Amino acid sequence: MTTEVGGHLAALFARNAFTVTGEIVPPAGGSLAPVREHAVALVGSVDAVNLTDNPTASAHMSPLAGVAAAAAAGIEPTVQLTVRDRNRLSLTSDLLGAWALGARNVFCLSGDPLHVGDHPDAVVVGDLTVNDVVALAKRLRDEGTSLAGADLADPPRYLIGVADVPLADPYDPAKLGSKLDAGADFVITQIVYDVGALAAWADRMRDWGLFERAKVVIGVTPLRSAKQARFMDEKLPGVSVPADMIAALDAAGDDAASVGVELVAPLIEQIRAIPGIAGIHVMAMGHDEVTWDLVTRAGLLPRPVG
């Protein structure tokens, strides 16, 4: 049995390389072609890619199918799993299956509330909490046993990730602390535009010992319009878009998408300068060329290999 945890992303974290991860949303359809196309388009620009799990509480292709397509394209998959839609039996099954298909990282989430999606009358499963799923993945990895106590042949050895909202007001570090206590190895944050506020959060969390306990990756999204920026500023918890960025997008008119990349790229250099930050997670909403543009402007190419 191998004792190595995770894969490429874990190896980069271990040598303190500044990482870049991306995201693919599996389609609301039965063809893997869109996932393959996105994965192929992202190879070389990111170190690993998250396959999302019914985002915005709307029905999409299984993230496990996406894992298989991304792995076949030559990019390391991170499988996202929500507790909203699965009981412990299903979660165990999907953890085993995703590993077999090539996922080397798991990102554990509660899931968006059902009322915002296309199945508002669905039933929340909620058999396990996010912390429970983290502990389950850790148990499979470190003990090689299921929650039923059964020994597993070739247990998955995931690098385990969780979400955090560093600029939430108020911010409670105990929520993240409980996830780390359960066994999380890395954190991907909510989208950040206010780097000054992020640096202040990092200072507080450095004293708290966060960066010794986990690798922290900061969420970034290139803005494509002033309307999108206002929506994110007003509606997304823990996201603050500076007024001057919104004004610049307003003034850009039809060039707003290009200007959005120009505005976000310098933020990455500032994020990278914060001691302890391990990387960025680019959520480009399916615009793969934007991911390439962003990492190029930020001086993050070529990506490390091996």
Secondary structure in CASP SS format (residue, H / E / C, confidence):
PFRMAT SS
TARGET T0000
AUTHOR 0000-0000-0000
METHOD secondary structure of the structure
MODEL  1
M C 1.00
T C 1.00
T C 1.00
E C 1.00
V C 1.00
G C 1.00
G C 1.00
H H 1.00
L H 1.00
A H 1.00
A H 1.00
L H 1.00
F H 1.00
A H 1.00
R C 1.00
N C 1.00
A C 1.00
F C 1.00
T E 1.00
V E 1.00
T E 1.00
G E 1.00
E E 1.00
I E 1.00
V C 1.00
P C 1.00
P C 1.00
A C 1.00
G C 1.00
G C 1.00
S C 1.00
L C 1.00
A H 1.00
P H 1.00
V H 1.00
R H 1.00
E H 1.00
H H 1.00
A H 1.00
V H 1.00
A H 1.00
L H 1.00
V E 1.00
G C 1.00
S C 1.00
V E 1.00
D C 1.00
A E 1.00
V E 1.00
N E 1.00
L E 1.00
T C 1.00
D C 1.00
N C 1.00
P H 1.00
T H 1.00
A H 1.00
S C 1.00
A C 1.00
H C 1.00
M C 1.00
S C 1.00
P H 1.00
L H 1.00
A H 1.00
G H 1.00
V H 1.00
A H 1.00
A H 1.00
A H 1.00
A H 1.00
A H 1.00
A H 1.00
G C 1.00
I C 1.00
E E 1.00
P E 1.00
T E 1.00
V E 1.00
Q E 1.00
L E 1.00
T E 1.00
V C 1.00
R C 1.00
D C 1.00
R C 1.00
N C 1.00
R H 1.00
L H 1.00
S H 1.00
L H 1.00
T H 1.00
S H 1.00
D H 1.00
L H 1.00
L H 1.00
G H 1.00
A H 1.00
W H 1.00
A H 1.00
L H 1.00
G C 1.00
A C 1.00
R C 1.00
N E 1.00
V E 1.00
F E 1.00
C E 1.00
L E 1.00
S C 1.00
G C 1.00
D C 1.00
P C 1.00
L H 1.00
H H 1.00
V H 1.00
G C 1.00
D C 1.00
H C 1.00
P C 1.00
D C 1.00
A C 1.00
V C 1.00
V C 1.00
V C 1.00
G C 1.00
D C 1.00
L C 1.00
T C 1.00
V H 1.00
N H 1.00
D H 1.00
V H 1.00
V H 1.00
A H 1.00
L H 1.00
A H 1.00
K H 1.00
R H 1.00
L H 1.00
R H 1.00
D H 1.00
E H 1.00
G C 1.00
T E 1.00
S C 1.00
L C 1.00
A C 1.00
G C 1.00
A C 1.00
D E 1.00
L C 1.00
A C 1.00
D C 1.00
P C 1.00
P C 1.00
R C 1.00
Y C 1.00
L E 1.00
I E 1.00
G E 1.00
V E 1.00
A E 1.00
D E 1.00
V C 1.00
P C 1.00
L C 1.00
A C 1.00
D C 1.00
P C 1.00
Y C 1.00
D C 1.00
P H 1.00
A H 1.00
K H 1.00
L H 1.00
G H 1.00
S H 1.00
K H 1.00
L H 1.00
D H 1.00
A H 1.00
G C 1.00
A C 1.00
D C 1.00
F E 1.00
V E 1.00
I E 1.00
T E 1.00
Q E 1.00
I E 1.00
V C 1.00
Y C 1.00
D C 1.00
V H 1.00
G H 1.00
A H 1.00
L H 1.00
A H 1.00
A H 1.00
W H 1.00
A H 1.00
D H 1.00
R H 1.00
M H 1.00
R H 1.00
D H 1.00
W H 1.00
G C 1.00
L H 1.00
F H 1.00
E H 1.00
R H 1.00
A C 1.00
K E 1.00
V E 1.00
V E 1.00
I E 1.00
G E 1.00
V E 1.00
T C 1.00
P C 1.00
L C 1.00
R C 1.00
S C 1.00
A H 1.00
K H 1.00
Q H 1.00
A H 1.00
R H 1.00
F H 1.00
M H 1.00
D H 1.00
E H 1.00
K H 1.00
L C 1.00
P C 1.00
G C 1.00
V C 1.00
S C 1.00
V C 1.00
P C 1.00
A H 1.00
D H 1.00
M H 1.00
I H 1.00
A H 1.00
A H 1.00
L H 1.00
D H 1.00
A H 1.00
A H 1.00
G H 1.00
D H 1.00
D H 1.00
A H 1.00
A H 1.00
S H 1.00
V H 1.00
G H 1.00
V H 1.00
E H 1.00
L H 1.00
V H 1.00
A H 1.00
P H 1.00
L H 1.00
I H 1.00
E H 1.00
Q H 1.00
I H 1.00
R H 1.00
A C 1.00
I C 1.00
P C 1.00
G C 1.00
I E 1.00
A E 1.00
G E 1.00
I E 1.00
H E 1.00
V E 1.00
M C 1.00
A C 1.00
M C 1.00
G C 1.00
H C 1.00
D H 1.00
E H 1.00
V H 1.00
T H 1.00
W H 1.00
D H 1.00
L H 1.00
V H 1.00
T H 1.00
R H 1.00
A C 1.00
G C 1.00
L C 1.00
L C 1.00
P C 1.00
R C 1.00
P C 1.00
V C 1.00
G C 1.00
END
